[in-house]
Amino acid sequence: MPSFYQLLKKIIQTGIGRSRLIMAAGGLGIAMILLLIAIQAHSDFDQLLYSQQNANESADFLVINKKITNAMMGQRGQSVFTAAEIADIRQQSFVEAFGFITSNQYKVTAAAPGDLHFYTDMFFESVPDSFIDVKNEEWKWTPADNTIPIILPNDFLNLYNFGFALSQDLPQISQETVKAIPMKITISQGLLTQEFTGRIVGFSDRISSFLVPGSFMEWANGKFGNGVAASPSRVIIKTKDPSNPKLVKYLDDKGYNTNQDKIKYSKTKMIVQTIVSVIGFFGVVLLLFALLVFSMFIQLVIASCKKEIQLLVTLGTAPRQLQRYLMRQFVPLYIAIGIVALALVAALQWWASGQLAIYDMVISPWIAAGTGIAAVIVIVLVYIVNRINVRKYIHAIS
Amino acid sequence: MSMAVQPPWTFSFGKSSILSHHFKNTSYMQIQLENLVPVPLRDKILQRSSDIWNRQITFTPGSFIKIKAPSGTGKTTLVHYLYYIRTDYTGQVLVNGQPWASHSKATIAAMRQEQVSVIFQDLRVFEQLTARENIELKRVMNGQPYCTAEKVAEMAAKLNVTHVLNQSGSTLSYGERQRIAIIRALVQPFQWLIMDEPFSHLDEENAQRAAQLIAEECKARKAGFILTDLDNDTRFAYDIHYNL
């Protein structure tokens, strides 16, 4: 004996709008593939970008300063950040942490010990400890200490070893040796002078400056400085994504400068984001058209069986039973389309990952979770829209 | 209007909404008419007297009601109002104390599956289904068939339509369609069976068999019926007669 739904199938013929159904299904399929590719491409590009960076660091640090222009030269006040500008930087969404780089307000000279005949004027800066990448237990200072720990930029030693030393026929020095040499540091302001022993405790890739602990800087600026807290001319921020186009645009708009190398991916990222957005946009437009065609198909089916549906309702068939029957005709189709689209995108991803591996570019051979979730969301959306349509048209004639 | 003897357990509820509400879920479906007048027949009806139109009527649950109606007095119209497939009337048809329109479509569908059944004058058989499928559609509609398939076969045998059960609805004669429509109406549970000239296409012998089957099925359910027809007849032991 046939079931109720089998009997309904004989009465409500869904074959009438076959061409429309094929169009709608095709449209839905293409729309879904475009959308999923857009989402997957986005995730792949992120992977490519970040796998090239230091895998241990989830965030990056940028030292920001104002561009020195010809017009500004000689006017020191123009290169410092005002309180308002600092507050503005702090509240940007891409800034995870923010710190001042504090300069010395006194004279510093350094001399090598013994008969090395090395003597130079120099400067110190300090940043909050949380921004330093080469901290160790020696990185501390109290007023009782006569030894100042110092962090040098890695670039500085490289400049000496590979630029200066080679050309001047001087010996190249290893990091260990530099760390072993005690420097004679003299800080002074007018007649007030104090000598310290400087010891290099690390080499930083992050901050291009001669760093001393904040506690020393505070003490020395208090004792030797002019008593006025100086405005910082360099600040350091921590950010998740230095290639964030928002950050780059912000720096450009304000005329700020930072390590350009770190933000070089920004433009590529913007281009890719634009392309991906365009693909996604077409996907969404196509999806809307597919939904429209689906809705026309449903309308056609219901209109063509109007008399039959009305008699069914007259005989006591609940509108819900009719809705459920009609949805049963469509839902397997959506799910099939979703699975096919997902499978195609997965195959594409697998192929792309193989192709990119040749160029040493690593992306996952599997699709991202977001892509799968998007497929589910699209299916649910189509289901809801069609359900509303079926309900509406059934209601209209019952 | 002539009142015949009522079964001792029937009683009228008047318009008590509390009782009617109570009735909705537990017991007999209550049908009342309040000054019902079809809009298209208004002038004609107001010029003469009728036992149904423009009156207060409560159909006593479980009773066999005959409404005699000459052509053109709105017989089919009344059936359609009672079954809520036409609404061009003034006054009200109250079901369980509430006008039809206040019941949701889902509730009405449930009533049509469980509480009220119908045999239309124009039969309304699906032509794309076989006779058996037409009956089956109604039998399995509510998920838990009231009748077994054997019972259907039995009813078909009683009405002499066993041989057409596998025939397409479109090839059935009117008489066969009418008997299929009768069986279709009898495979579901109901408290009221509404019939519009149910024997119009049947010969006397088949009409008697059908009437007997209908009476048996109504008794088995303790259900009542409302039957409209052109003439007087004695096929049923009617409890109440109305003239439309």
Chai-1 contact restraints between the chains, C-beta under 6 A:
chainA,res_idxA,chainB,res_idxB,connection_type,confidence,min_distance_angstrom,max_distance_angstrom,comment,restraint_id
A,F4,B,V140,contact,1.0,0.0,6.0,A-B,restraint_1
A,F4,B,M141,contact,1.0,0.0,6.0,A-B,restraint_2
A,L7,B,E133,contact,1.0,0.0,6.0,A-B,restraint_3
A,L7,B,L137,contact,1.0,0.0,6.0,A-B,restraint_4
A,K10,B,Q128,contact,1.0,0.0,6.0,A-B,restraint_5
A,K10,B,L129,contact,1.0,0.0,6.0,A-B,restraint_6
A,I11,B,F126,contact,1.0,0.0,6.0,A-B,restraint_7
A,L311,B,R124,contact,1.0,0.0,6.0,A-B,restraint_8
A,T314,B,I85,contact,1.0,0.0,6.0,A-B,restraint_9
A,G316,B,A109,contact,1.0,0.0,6.0,A-B,restraint_10
A,G316,B,R112,contact,1.0,0.0,6.0,A-B,restraint_11
A,G316,B,Q113,contact,1.0,0.0,6.0,A-B,restraint_12
A,A318,B,A106,contact,1.0,0.0,6.0,A-B,restraint_13
A,A318,B,A109,contact,1.0,0.0,6.0,A-B,restraint_14
A,P319,B,K105,contact,1.0,0.0,6.0,A-B,restraint_15
